[in-house]
Amino acid sequence: MTGEAVALDLRPASFVIRAAGSAIDFVVYLGSYLALAIPLATGAFGLDDATVQALLVSTLVLCLVVIPTTVETMSHGRSLGRLALGTRIVRDDGGAAGFRHAFIRALVGVLEIFTSFGGFATLTALLSPRSKRLGDYIAGTYSQYERISGAKAQVFGVPVELQQWALTADIARMPDRLVRRIAQFLGHASGLTPITRDRLSRELAAEASVFVSPIPQVQAELFLAAVASLRRDRELTALQLEQQGLARLAPVLEGQPHGFPNR
């Protein structure tokens, strides 16, 4: 629930998804450090020991803190591993995480991920209801799963039993809010239990019958499907007629007065 009293349906990423994404990031960041540190440690650049030690520490900070913080801040909670798994780091209230959150998570991550090879993070995430690691608790964040399969909108037509009724039915007085509720019910009806489906269809049919004339003697759900389809078809027809009228008036509306110079 946000501060504006808006309920959000946010799904935390599971432990398995978080672990897979963290493993990818672990390999990328630690691999980057090793790719830079090994040539330095082997003396490939001919530097003295003090310079090599300073560069090794700087490279460690760069690959394990600076780069993860920058990537997470610039991508608004993403990383290579999270992009592959479809997750994002957000605040506990669902808002976008910022630089402070990314820096705290990266700093704590050096201890609980890299130095312990993910041991501390795994233990904390397994005990957390939202699979949060220690860095998430300190920063006030969690991993949100955003990859949702796209569902095609179902298109309903007027039932065969009511096609003759639809030719003369009057539904013009039905409120838009009620029509949207009916459409939402029809889209989710298949996932409801039979008792709930029958109860909701009867309640909506009773509300809609006040604005419909004549009222057909059919099942409540068939009546709702016919009302929603008829309302949709008539609104589509009205919009098409309006567009045709505007198209006919376009030369007059966009044209210039007779004899006016085209400058």
C-alpha positions as CSV (number, residue, x, y, z in Angstrom):
1,M,0.0,0.0,0.0
2,T,1.6,3.3,-1.1
3,G,1.3,6.6,0.7
4,E,-1.5,7.6,-1.7
5,A,-3.5,4.5,-0.5
6,V,-3.0,2.7,-3.8
7,A,-2.7,-1.1,-3.6
8,L,0.1,-2.5,-5.8
9,D,0.5,-6.1,-6.8
10,L,4.2,-6.5,-6.6
11,R,5.8,-10.0,-6.6
12,P,9.1,-10.5,-4.8
13,A,11.6,-12.6,-6.7
14,S,12.0,-16.1,-5.3
15,F,15.3,-17.3,-3.7
16,V,16.2,-19.4,-6.8
17,I,15.7,-16.5,-9.2
18,R,17.7,-14.2,-6.9
19,A,20.5,-16.8,-6.6
20,A,20.7,-17.3,-10.3
21,G,20.9,-13.6,-11.0
22,S,23.5,-13.0,-8.3
23,A,25.6,-15.9,-9.6
24,I,25.7,-14.2,-13.0
25,D,26.7,-10.9,-11.4
26,F,29.3,-12.6,-9.2
27,V,31.0,-14.2,-12.2
28,V,31.0,-10.9,-14.2
29,Y,32.3,-8.6,-11.4
30,L,34.8,-11.1,-9.9
31,G,35.9,-12.1,-13.4
32,S,36.5,-8.4,-14.3
33,Y,38.6,-8.0,-11.1
34,L,40.7,-11.1,-11.9
35,A,41.2,-10.0,-15.5
36,L,42.7,-6.8,-14.3
37,A,44.4,-8.1,-11.1
38,I,46.3,-11.1,-12.6
39,P,48.4,-9.0,-15.0
40,L,49.2,-6.6,-12.2
41,A,50.2,-9.3,-9.8
42,T,52.4,-11.1,-12.3
43,G,54.4,-8.0,-13.0
44,A,53.3,-7.7,-16.6
45,F,53.5,-3.9,-16.4
46,G,56.9,-3.7,-14.6
47,L,55.6,-1.7,-11.6
48,D,57.1,-1.7,-8.1
49,D,55.4,-3.7,-5.3
50,A,53.9,-0.6,-3.6
51,T,52.3,0.6,-6.8
52,V,51.0,-2.9,-7.6
53,Q,49.4,-3.2,-4.1
54,A,47.7,0.2,-4.5
55,L,46.4,-0.7,-7.9
56,L,45.1,-4.1,-6.7
57,V,43.2,-2.4,-3.9
58,S,41.9,0.3,-6.3
59,T,40.8,-2.4,-8.8
60,L,39.1,-4.4,-6.1
61,V,37.1,-1.3,-5.0
62,L,36.3,-0.4,-8.6
63,C,35.0,-3.9,-9.7
64,L,33.2,-4.8,-6.5
65,V,31.8,-1.5,-5.3
66,V,32.0,1.3,-7.9
67,I,30.9,-0.5,-11.0
68,P,28.0,-2.4,-9.3
69,T,26.8,0.9,-7.7
70,T,27.0,2.7,-11.0
71,V,25.3,0.0,-13.0
72,E,22.5,-0.4,-10.5
73,T,22.0,3.4,-10.2
74,M,22.0,4.1,-13.9
75,S,19.7,1.2,-14.8
76,H,17.3,1.9,-11.9
77,G,17.9,-1.4,-10.0
78,R,19.0,-3.6,-12.8
79,S,22.2,-5.5,-13.5
80,L,23.3,-8.1,-16.1
81,G,22.0,-11.0,-13.9
82,R,18.8,-9.3,-13.1
83,L,18.2,-8.3,-16.7
84,A,18.6,-12.0,-17.7
85,L,16.2,-13.2,-14.9
86,G,13.7,-10.4,-15.2
87,T,14.1,-8.8,-11.7
88,R,14.8,-5.3,-10.4
89,I,15.8,-3.9,-7.1
90,V,13.2,-1.6,-5.6
91,R,12.5,0.1,-2.3
92,D,10.4,-1.7,0.3
93,D,7.4,0.6,-0.7
94,G,7.8,-0.4,-4.4
95,G,9.5,2.9,-5.5
96,A,12.6,3.1,-7.6
97,A,15.9,2.6,-5.7
98,G,18.6,5.3,-5.9
99,F,22.3,5.8,-5.5
100,R,22.2,5.5,-1.7
101,H,20.5,2.1,-1.9
102,A,22.8,0.8,-4.6
103,F,25.9,2.0,-2.7
104,I,24.8,0.3,0.6
105,R,24.0,-2.9,-1.2
106,A,27.3,-3.0,-3.0
107,L,29.3,-2.2,0.1
108,V,27.6,-4.9,2.2
109,G,27.8,-7.2,-0.8
110,V,31.5,-7.3,-0.6
111,L,31.2,-9.0,2.8
112,E,28.2,-11.3,2.3
113,I,28.7,-12.2,-1.4
114,F,32.3,-12.0,-2.5
115,T,34.3,-12.7,0.7
116,S,32.0,-15.5,1.8
117,F,31.2,-16.7,-1.8
118,G,27.5,-15.9,-1.2
119,G,27.2,-17.8,2.1
120,F,25.9,-15.0,4.2
121,A,23.6,-13.8,1.5
122,T,22.2,-17.3,1.0
123,L,21.5,-17.8,4.7
124,T,19.8,-14.4,5.1
125,A,17.7,-14.9,2.0
126,L,16.5,-18.3,3.0
127,L,15.3,-16.9,6.3
128,S,13.6,-13.9,4.7
129,P,10.0,-14.0,3.5
130,R,10.9,-11.9,0.5
131,S,14.4,-13.5,-0.1
132,K,16.2,-10.3,1.1
133,R,19.9,-10.4,1.9
134,L,21.6,-8.4,4.5
135,G,22.3,-5.5,2.2
136,D,18.6,-5.3,1.3
137,Y,17.6,-5.0,5.0
138,I,20.1,-2.2,5.6
139,A,19.2,-0.3,2.4
140,G,15.5,-1.0,2.7
141,T,15.1,-2.7,-0.6
142,Y,14.1,-6.1,-2.1
143,S,14.2,-7.8,-5.5
144,Q,11.0,-7.5,-7.5
145,Y,10.1,-10.0,-10.3
146,E,8.8,-8.1,-13.3
147,R,8.7,-10.7,-16.1
148,I,5.0,-11.5,-16.6
149,S,3.7,-13.5,-19.5
150,G,1.6,-11.3,-21.8
151,A,-2.0,-12.4,-21.8
152,K,-4.1,-11.7,-24.9
153,A,-7.3,-9.8,-24.2
154,Q,-10.4,-12.0,-24.8
155,V,-12.9,-10.7,-27.3
156,F,-16.5,-11.6,-26.5
157,G,-19.4,-11.5,-29.0
158,V,-23.1,-11.4,-28.6
159,P,-24.3,-14.9,-27.8
160,V,-26.4,-16.7,-30.5
161,E,-29.4,-16.8,-28.2
162,L,-29.5,-13.0,-28.0
163,Q,-28.6,-11.8,-31.5
164,Q,-32.2,-11.0,-32.3
165,W,-32.6,-9.2,-29.0
166,A,-29.4,-7.1,-29.6
167,L,-31.0,-5.6,-32.8
168,T,-33.5,-3.6,-30.7
169,A,-32.0,-3.5,-27.2
170,D,-31.5,-0.2,-25.5
171,I,-28.3,0.0,-23.3
172,A,-27.4,3.6,-23.8
173,R,-28.1,4.6,-20.2
174,M,-25.6,2.1,-18.7
175,P,-22.8,3.8,-16.8
176,D,-19.2,3.4,-18.1
177,R,-18.0,2.2,-14.7
178,L,-20.5,-0.7,-14.7
179,V,-19.6,-1.7,-18.2
180,R,-15.9,-1.9,-17.1
181,R,-16.8,-4.0,-14.1
182,I,-18.8,-6.4,-16.4
183,A,-15.9,-6.6,-18.8
184,Q,-13.4,-7.4,-16.0
185,F,-15.7,-10.1,-14.7
186,L,-16.0,-11.7,-18.1
187,G,-12.2,-11.6,-18.5
188,H,-11.6,-13.4,-15.2
189,A,-14.7,-15.6,-15.0
190,S,-12.9,-18.7,-16.2
191,G,-10.6,-18.5,-13.2
192,L,-13.4,-18.3,-10.6
193,T,-15.0,-21.1,-8.7
194,P,-18.5,-22.0,-10.0
195,I,-20.3,-20.7,-6.9
196,T,-18.4,-17.3,-7.0
197,R,-18.9,-17.1,-10.7
198,D,-22.6,-17.6,-10.5
199,R,-23.0,-15.2,-7.5
200,L,-21.0,-12.4,-9.2
201,S,-22.8,-12.8,-12.5
202,R,-26.2,-12.5,-10.8
203,E,-25.2,-9.4,-8.9
204,L,-23.8,-7.7,-12.0
205,A,-26.9,-8.7,-14.0
206,A,-29.2,-7.2,-11.4
207,E,-27.3,-3.9,-11.5
208,A,-27.2,-3.9,-15.3
209,S,-30.9,-4.8,-15.7
210,V,-31.9,-1.3,-14.4
211,F,-30.3,0.3,-17.5
212,V,-31.3,-2.3,-20.1
213,S,-34.6,-2.6,-22.0
214,P,-36.0,-5.1,-22.8
215,I,-34.6,-7.6,-20.3
216,P,-34.0,-11.0,-21.9
217,Q,-34.9,-14.2,-20.0
218,V,-31.5,-15.9,-20.1
219,Q,-28.7,-16.9,-17.8
220,A,-27.0,-14.0,-16.0
221,E,-23.6,-14.5,-17.6
222,L,-25.0,-14.7,-21.1
223,F,-26.9,-11.5,-20.4
224,L,-23.7,-9.8,-19.3
225,A,-21.7,-11.1,-22.3
226,A,-24.4,-9.7,-24.6
227,V,-24.5,-6.3,-22.9
228,A,-20.7,-5.9,-22.9
229,S,-20.4,-6.9,-26.6
230,L,-23.3,-4.8,-27.7
231,R,-22.0,-1.7,-25.9
232,R,-18.5,-2.3,-27.4
233,D,-19.9,-2.7,-30.9
234,R,-22.1,0.4,-30.7
235,E,-19.2,2.6,-29.4
236,L,-17.0,1.3,-32.2
237,T,-19.6,2.2,-34.7
238,A,-20.0,5.7,-33.2
239,L,-16.3,6.3,-33.3
240,Q,-16.1,5.2,-36.9
241,L,-18.9,7.5,-37.9
242,E,-17.2,10.4,-36.1
243,Q,-14.0,9.7,-37.9
244,Q,-15.8,9.6,-41.3
245,G,-17.5,12.9,-40.5
246,L,-14.2,14.5,-39.6
247,A,-12.6,13.1,-42.8
248,R,-15.3,14.7,-44.9
249,L,-14.8,18.1,-43.1
250,A,-11.0,18.0,-43.3
251,P,-10.8,19.9,-46.5
252,V,-12.9,22.7,-45.1
253,L,-11.3,22.7,-41.6
254,E,-7.7,22.6,-42.9
255,G,-8.2,24.5,-46.2
256,Q,-7.6,28.2,-46.7
257,P,-10.2,30.8,-47.7
258,H,-10.8,31.3,-51.4
259,G,-8.1,33.4,-52.9
260,F,-5.9,33.5,-49.8
261,P,-2.2,33.3,-50.7
262,N,-0.3,30.2,-49.7
263,R,2.7,31.7,-48.0
